[in-house]
Amino acid sequence: MPTMTTFQFGKHKKSTNHGKPVKITVLGQSAVGKTALCVRFMTRRFIGEYDPTLETTHQFRTFVDGDPGPVDFEILDTAGQAENYLTQSQIKWADAFIIVYSVTDRCSFDEVMRLKFIINKTKDREVAVLIVGNKIDLTFDRMVSKEEGEKLAKSLNCSFLEISVRESYDDVKYAFLKVYHDMKHLTKRTSSPKLFVRSKSSAQIRGLTPEVPRPRERSMSVVHQVPLPQMDQFMSSLNE
Ligand SMILES: Nc1nc2c(ncn2[C@@H]2O[C@H](COP(=O)(O)OP(=O)(O)OP(=O)(O)O)[C@@H](O)[C@H]2O)c(=O)[nH]1
């Protein structure tokens, strides 16, 4: 049974997005930390154990530096278990996506590519997708390197971060703000043909959004504007 939670802080009655919340679907295999990520963003707390999620929508209002008022988010925490798996409506619903894998679980990393292809097939326009490699605090259990994560994200035309939901609230907040800014940037770009003329460097894009605090020791790539490779081309490039 889908559930809904609401966290609204502050005395501001109106949000910057005028009652049209930013809808983010969080995807990824079971136990990669999707619920931990959502709960950490909304409550700042890391809570160790959760029941496996069926599907939960969180409504959350927070301030984003640079925006005049608070921003309303709606975050869909999806079920990672195969039997409850992804429906097209969960993808159609969203404005932007976070795909989570665990750096300690190669299967969850392999799943990222499949999820991105489902997003591409379902959405009829380019959308902001952030790939998050979680659990970097588990240094000795790491199975997926940062370079592999970066390479995959670049090939799939996505932004990328490695984080530890357990260790850092700042990283978690940054992830949500990053996907929010990517989404705003894409919307601006698609409604302003001039911006297609030259793609911007990551430094320039960061310059456009200097408000997002950028914790140290983090890798990030911006949304790339190259066409998405076909699956077979992509697979062979990974083996190079
Ligand atoms: N060490 C470590 N453990 C984490 C981290 N993030 C989440 N976990 C743990 O990973 C386990 C799974 O976290 P969940 O948030 O329930 O994972 P999920 O992806 O929502 O799982 P489903 O609901 O089954 O789809 C829990 O035991 C968390 O405490 C992290 O950054 N570091």
The ligand as an SDF file (V2000), in Angstrom:
LIG
                    3D

 32 34  0  0  0  0  0  0  0  0999 V2000
   27.1600    1.7520    6.0000 N   0  0  0  0  0  0  0  0  0  0  0  0
   26.1310    2.3510    5.3970 C   0  0  0  0  0  0  0  0  0  0  0  0
   24.9110    1.7810    5.4230 N   0  0  0  0  0  0  0  0  0  0  0  0
   23.9080    2.4200    4.8010 C   0  0  0  0  0  0  0  0  0  0  0  0
   24.0810    3.6670    4.1450 C   0  0  0  0  0  0  0  0  0  0  0  0
   22.8940    4.0370    3.6240 N   0  0  0  0  0  0  0  0  0  0  0  0
   22.0120    3.0590    3.9390 C   0  0  0  0  0  0  0  0  0  0  0  0
   22.6140    2.0870    4.6580 N   0  0  0  0  0  0  0  0  0  0  0  0
   22.0180    0.8580    5.1870 C   0  0  0  0  0  0  0  0  0  0  0  0
   21.5960    0.0520    4.0920 O   0  0  0  0  0  0  0  0  0  0  0  0
   20.4340   -0.6950    4.4680 C   0  0  0  0  0  0  0  0  0  0  0  0
   19.3420   -0.5000    3.4350 C   0  0  0  0  0  0  0  0  0  0  0  0
   18.9030    0.8610    3.4750 O   0  0  0  0  0  0  0  0  0  0  0  0
   17.4710    1.2740    2.9280 P   0  0  0  0  0  0  0  0  0  0  0  0
   17.4080    2.7500    2.9720 O   0  0  0  0  0  0  0  0  0  0  0  0
   16.3750    0.5190    3.6130 O   0  0  0  0  0  0  0  0  0  0  0  0
   17.5680    0.7330    1.4250 O   0  0  0  0  0  0  0  0  0  0  0  0
   16.4650    0.8110    0.2700 P   0  0  0  0  0  0  0  0  0  0  0  0
   17.2100    1.0240   -0.9750 O   0  0  0  0  0  0  0  0  0  0  0  0
   15.4060    1.8070    0.6010 O   0  0  0  0  0  0  0  0  0  0  0  0
   15.8460   -0.6610    0.3030 O   0  0  0  0  0  0  0  0  0  0  0  0
   14.3730   -1.1380   -0.2190 P   0  0  0  0  0  0  0  0  0  0  0  0
   13.3520   -0.4600    0.6030 O   0  0  0  0  0  0  0  0  0  0  0  0
   14.3980   -2.6330    0.0000 O   0  0  0  0  0  0  0  0  0  0  0  0
   14.2840   -0.8180   -1.6760 O   0  0  0  0  0  0  0  0  0  0  0  0
   20.0400   -0.2320    5.8710 C   0  0  0  0  0  0  0  0  0  0  0  0
   20.5530   -1.1560    6.8010 O   0  0  0  0  0  0  0  0  0  0  0  0
   20.7570    1.0960    6.0190 C   0  0  0  0  0  0  0  0  0  0  0  0
   21.0800    1.3770    7.3510 O   0  0  0  0  0  0  0  0  0  0  0  0
   25.4030    4.2610    4.1520 C   0  0  0  0  0  0  0  0  0  0  0  0
   25.6840    5.3410    3.6060 O   0  0  0  0  0  0  0  0  0  0  0  0
   26.3770    3.5540    4.7810 N   0  0  0  0  0  0  0  0  0  0  0  0
  1  2  1  0
  2  3  2  0
  2 32  1  0
  3  4  1  0
  4  5  2  0
  4  8  1  0
  5  6  1  0
  5 30  1  0
  6  7  2  0
  7  8  1  0
  8  9  1  0
  9 10  1  0
  9 28  1  0
 10 11  1  0
 11 12  1  0
 11 26  1  0
 12 13  1  0
 13 14  1  0
 14 15  2  0
 14 16  1  0
 14 17  1  0
 17 18  1  0
 18 19  2  0
 18 20  1  0
 18 21  1  0
 21 22  1  0
 22 23  2  0
 22 24  1  0
 22 25  1  0
 26 27  1  0
 26 28  1  0
 28 29  1  0
 30 31  2  0
 30 32  1  0
M  END
$$$$
